[in-house]
Amino acid sequence: MVKKILIVGAGIAGLSAGVHALRNGYEVEIFEKHDLPGGLCTSWERKGYTFDGCIHRLTGTRPDSQFNRLWREIGALKDVEIIFHDPFMSVENGSGEPLHIFSNLDRLEEHLLQKYPEDRMLIRELSGAARVFAGARFPLEKPDELYKIWDFPVMLVRMMPLFKVMGKFSRTSIAEYFARAKSNSFREAFGLIMPPGYSMISLISTLASLHNRDAGFPRGGSLQFARSIEKRFHEWGGIVNYGCPVKEIRINNGRAVGLLLEKGEEVSGDIVISAADLHHTAYELLGGQYLTPLIKKSFRHFPLYSSVRVSLGIEADLSAEASCPVVRLDIPINAGGEENRYLYLTNYSFDPSLAPAGKAVVGAALYSPYDYWRKEAGNESRYEIKKEQLAEQVITVVEKRFPPARGKIEAMDVVTPVTYERYTNVYKGAYMSWIVPPEEGRFKIPKELPGLKDFYQIGQWIEPPAGLPGSMLTGRHVVQLICSRDGKPFQAS
């Protein structure tokens, strides 16, 4: 008899689990709150412009890379043009030439040495570590739970070049590492690439992916990327119920047996996988019954990545302008108590499919706390005014940085942490789950909960900072666990 798997959420993790489960002979039905696939991996249209809300760089875009093969297993990146823009990012601090984050490590190292010769040792140490990562192969093929003792010698040989780098950098934050820099400009600029509380390994692996040309942008953007996986899911016979939020995971004698939908309908299944937000799953769908100390500790103590995104449709050709400048502000933007001295801009002219011919989309991102926006959202008119005020500040910066855009704004949209929460149930609008302190070492939330059978949880919270590749992997890995429990070989392709 074919087992039926019920999946909560049609984000990247849920779709990944769904495709792999179908391929391995299970019946699968997904229940999604929104009317679109992808979860946080999404785009939306305004007045003919496509505003992208997720992908900045996607690990796995090089045809022969590990992650590329894993993406192709679930139908992603097939016949998709991959766009690379170099430099990947430029930090413009208003004094002299910008700091360019070039993809090629040799070029990046040369550029950094020219700008910051006093930090020669730090620069060479950083680029050397990234080169080691660029040549590494990681044990991604199956979850930790399925590794046997005889797998470890092979893994040790494969990972040997990484041990020295991991030992040196894994428990050091970006802020701690660059505190050693003699140049204030160097220290500040590298703290802008990603949140400075992240482990140095996150930064090093990013530089390695860029060097390998394995971190491009799929033409068409985030929603089109998610739809490619949805297409494979449907081709294999899967069902997605959109506009169908789940109210409760039904449990009988310590076993997940189905779902209670918001509309009152009950759906029975043999296995339940929650690809929904972890906090929503633990505290709402499971009613707080299966909270582990680790889950409680993590939500109580770990900081979150919370941001506001302003997207602009501009009646001007910006194809000759920089793609990703990070601009130092003459007047800091205070977004709900979070003072932003820099504004992250993305000029999407590298992907002409996102705007009408001769026009452009520019996205701007800045840090802003959830609690501020949650309070403002209590008064709808005031909330809209606050968003408009913030947008006007961003427009002023964009028009100064991109002179052809002056007076040419045709479309605008502001996404706050409350927006992310409303559409996806993500905890406090957290775009990238927790910022786990490096001293925690390798951090992961178990996919299974003690005392609850036939239930699994996947998604960005399980092995932060997961992003899209990590979310996809949790979906693959959980189906491998299910196949192992059922005594059947896992089929990947």
N, C-alpha and C positions, 0 to 999 in steps of 0.2 A: 504494500500500500504506500502511495506517495505521500510524504509528509508535507504539510502546509506551513510555510513560514510567513508570519505577519511582521512587517517592518514599519516602524513609526518614523516618518520623515523621508522626503525624497531629495535630500541634499546629496553631496558627492559620496559620503560614507554609505548612506542608505541605498543609492543607486548602484554603487560598487558591490555591496553585499547582495543586492537583488540579482545582478547579472551573474555573479559567481554561483549563487544558489540555484538559479535556473539551469545554468550549464551543468551543474552536478545533480540534476534530476529532481529538484524540489519544486513544489508549487509555491509561487510567491505573490503576495499582494502588499502594496505599499499604501499607507494612509498619510496624506500630506495636508497640512493646514492651509498653505498658500495655493494659488492656482497655477503656479509655475514650478518647474524642477530647479534644483541647484542650491536651495537654502541661501546661505550667505554668498554663494558663487552666482551672482546675478547681474543683469543689466536691465535698463528700462529706457523707454523712448519718451522724448519731449520735443514736440514741434519738428520732427524729422531728424533729430539728433539721438544717438544712442549713448547714454551715460553708463559707464562701466563702474560697478561697485565692488570689484574684487581683485581680479588678477593684475598684479604688477609685474611679477615674473613667475613663470611656471616651471618648476623643476621637472625635467623629463622631456624636453622638447628636442633633444638631439636624437636622431633615429636609432643609434646603436647603444643608447644608454640604458641602465637598469630600469629607471622609472619610466622611460618611454615604452619599453616592452610591457610594463605593468599597466600603463594607461591604455595601450592598444588592446590588451586583453578584454577591456570593458567597453571598447568601441570609441574611445577618445583619440583625438589627434590624427584620425585617418583622413588622408587627402586634405589636411589643413595646412595652410601657409603659416610658417613660423616667422615672426618678425623680431629682429634684433636691432636695438639702437645702442650706439656707443658714442660717448660714454653713457653708462647705465644711469648715472646720477651725477649732478654737478652741484657742489656746495658754493653758493655765492654769498660771501660774508661782507661784501661792500668794500673790501680793501685788496686791490690787486686782482690777479687772475684767479678764477674759481679753482677749487680743488675738484678734479675730475676723477670719478670712480670708473676707470676703464675696465673693460671685461678681461682683456689679456693681462695676465699677471706681470709679464716682463715690462709691458708698457706702463702699467700701474706703478710698479716699483720704481722705474726710471722717473716717472712724473713726481712721485712722492719724495724721492731723494733730491730732486732739483728744488722742490719747494721747502723741504724740511731736512736739510743735511745734518742738523744737530740731532735728529732722531734716526740716524742711519741704522743703528743696531736694532731698534724696535721695528723699523720698516722691513728689514731683511728677515727678521724672525717671523713677522706676520706673513710675508709673501712666501717664505719657505714652508710654513705650516699649511698654507692654502694649496701649495703645489703638491704636498703629500696627500691632502684630501682629494685633489683633482685626479690623482692616479689610483684612488682606492675603490675597492668593491665591498659593499656592505651586505651583511646577512639579512636580506629583506624577504627571502623566499617563503618563510613561514613564521608563525608567532613563536615567541619564547617558550610557550607552554609545550610545543611539539618538538623541541630540540632534544635529542638523545645524547648520551655520553659520547658516542662515537662520532657525533657531529663536531665536537669541539676541537679536535686536532686540525680538521680542515679549516674551521673558523679562525683558529689561532694563526695559521699560516697566512690566511687571507688578510687578517687584520693586523699582522705584525708591524707593518710600516706606520700604523696609526697610533700604536701604544704610546710612543714618546709624546706625540702631539696631544693625545687625549689626556695623558697624565699631567701635562704642563698647563693646558688651557681649560679643561672641562669644568673645573670648580672656580673659575675666575670670570667675573662679569666683565662686560665691555667697559663699563665705567672704571672698574678697578685696574684693568690692563692699561688703558690709555691715561690713567692718572700718572703713569711713569713718564709720559711724553714731556719733553722739554719745551716744545712749541705749544702754546695755548690754542692756536688755530688748528693744529693737527689733532689735538685732544678733542676739541669741540666738534670738528667736522666728522670724525669717525663715531662720535656719539650720536650722530644724526642718521646714520644708515639704518639703524633699527633701535628699539628701546634699549637704553644703556644698561638696564637691569638684566638683559638676556646674557646667557653664557657666551663666552668667546667662541665656542664651537659653532654657534648659530652664525656668527659673522664669518668665520673661516669657511664653513661649508657653503655659504652664499657666494663668497669670492671664488671658491673652487667651481661651483656650478656655472658662474658667469664665464670663467676661464675656459671651461669645457664647451661653451656655447650650448649649455643644457638648461638655460633659464630664459627662454624667449617668451614672446607674447603671441598666443594663437589668434590669427586674424578672425575678426568677428566678435571677440570679447567673451566675457564670462558666461552669459546665458547661452550663447551658441555652443560653447564648450560643454556646458551641462546637458544641453539638449542632445548632443551627440551620444552621451551615455544613456540618456533616456530612450533614444532611438534603439540602441542595442537591446535595452531591457524589453522594449515592446516587441522587437523582432524575435526574441526568445520566448515570448508568450506571457510576459509579466503584466500585471495590472496595477496602475496607479490611480488611486482615488483622490482627486484634487478637491480643495475646498472642504476637506473632511478631517477636522481636528479630532484628536483622541483625548478623551477625558480621563480614562483610567486603564491601567493594565490589570486584567482580571487574573486572580490567583486562586488556586484551589489546592489545598494540602501541600503548600510550599512549592507549587509548580505553576508557571505562567501558562494559561490556557486560552487566552484571547484578549480582546480589546473591547472597551465600552467607548463608543463614539460620542461626541458632544451632542449629536442629534438624537441620542437615545438608543441607537441600534447596537447590538452586541455581535461581535464577530469571533468565531472560534478558530483556533489554530493549534498546531503541535509545538511550535517554537515561536517566541517573540523576540525580535531584535529592536532595540530602541536606538535609532540614529538621531533622535531629538536631542536638544540641549541637555547636558548632564544634570544641571540643577533642576530643570523642569521635570526630567525623568525621575530623579531621586525624591524630590519633595512634592511633586504634583501627581505624576502618573502612578508612582508607587506609594504615594501618601506618606513618605518618610519612614516606611516600615523596614527598609533594608539599608539604612544609612550606615556606612562604615566609618571608623575613625578617620581614615585617610580622606574620604570625601568631605567630611565635616571640617577637618583641619584645613583642607585646601581652599574651600570657599570662605573660610573664616580669616585666613592669614595671607594668602597669596594675592599680590596686586593684579589688576586687570588692564588690558589694553583697550582704552576707550577713546573714540575719536568722532569728529564731525567731518562730513565730506560735502563740499560745495562743488556742483558740476555746472559748467557753463557751455552753452551753445553760442558760437561766435561767428558772425557773418564776415569772416576774414580768412585769408590763406595764411596759416602759421607754419607751413611746412619747412620754411627756412629757419625757424626758431628752435631753441634747445628743447629737447624732449622732456627731461626730468630735472629742472633746476630746483634746488632748495634755497629759497631766497631769505636772506636776513632782512627783517622788517625794521624800517626806520622808527615806527611806533609799534610796539608789541600788541598783538591781539589777545585780549583777555576773554577767554571762552569759558565762562562760568567758574572763575577762580583759577583756571589753569592759564598761566601766562605763556604765550607762544612767541618766541623771539624769531622763529623761522617758520616759513610756510612751505609745505611740500606741494609742488606743482607737477602735474603730468599733462603735457601737450600731446594729445592722442593723434596728432597728424601723421604719425608713423603707420597708423591703420586707417586708410582713407574710407573704409567701409562704415566707420562710425559717424560720419558727418556727410551732408550733401556736398557735391563737388564745389571746391573753392572755399569751403567753410571748415570750421575746426571745433573740436571739443577740448576743453581744458578742465581738469579736475584738480581740486585743492583739498588737502587734508591737514587737520590740526588736532592736537590733543584737547579733549574736553571731557569733564567728568559726567558720568551718568546721573548722579544724584541731582545735579543742577537742572538738567533737562527734564528729569522726571517731575521735579517740582514745578517747572514752567509749564509742562504739558497739562497740569491740572487746570489751567486756564487757557483754552484753545486760542483765543484771540491774542493773548500775551505771548503764547508760545510761537505763533506765526510772526509776530512783531520781532521777537528775539532772533528768529531764523533770518528774517529779512535784514535786520541790522548787521548780523554777522556776514551775510552774503555781500552786503554793500562794502564792508571792510575788505573782503577778499577781492571783490571786483576792482577796487582801487589799486590793490597790489598787482593784480593780473594785467590791468591796463597800463600800469607803469612798466612792468617787466616785458610785456608784449605790446609795443606801441601800435601795431596794426589793429589790435582789438579795441582800441579806444572808441567808445560810443557805438560799438557793434554787437553788444550782447543781445541775442535774440531769445535765448531760453535759459532758465536757471532752475536748479533744484538743490535743496538742502536736506541731507540725511543726518540725523542725530542718533545717539545710542538708543533713544526711545523708538526711533523708526526701526532699527534692527530688531529690537525686542518685540515690537508689535507684529512684524511680519514673520519672525522665525522663533519666537519664544526664547531667544538666546539671553542668558543671564546678564542683566545690566548692560545689554547691548554690546557685549564683549566681542570685538571683531576677531581676536586671535587667542581666545581662552586666557589662561593665567600666564603671568610672567614668573616662572618658577625660579627661585633663587638658585644659582649654580651650586651652592653648597649641598643642595638636595641630591646631587649626583643624577644618575639616570632616573627619570621620574615617569611613572606610568600608573594609571588607574586600571585595576583588573576589569577585564571584559565580562566576567561572571561575578555574581554576588553570592556570598555565603548564605545558605538556607533557602535559596531560590533556584529551582531547576528550570531548564528549558528557557532561560532568559539570558540575553547578552546585550551589552551596551557598547556602542562604537561612536566615532566622531572625533572632533578636534580636541576635546578635553581629555581623551584617553592617554595620549602620549604627547603632551605639549612640548615645544611649540609645533603642532602638527601641520597646520596649513592644509592646503588641498592634497599634497602627496600623502601626508600622514593620515588624513581622513580616509582617502582611498584605500590605503594599506589596512586600516582597521576593518574595513568592510571585507576585504579579501581574507584577512587572517581569521575573522570570526567564522566564515564559511569553512575554512580549513579545520577549525576546531570542531564544528558541527559534523563534518564528514568523518573526522577521526573518531568522534563519539559514536557515530553510526557504523563504524567499521568499513567505510568505503573509501577508495582512493580519491584524492582531490584532483579534479580535472581543471587545468587553468586555461587551456586554449583548444 
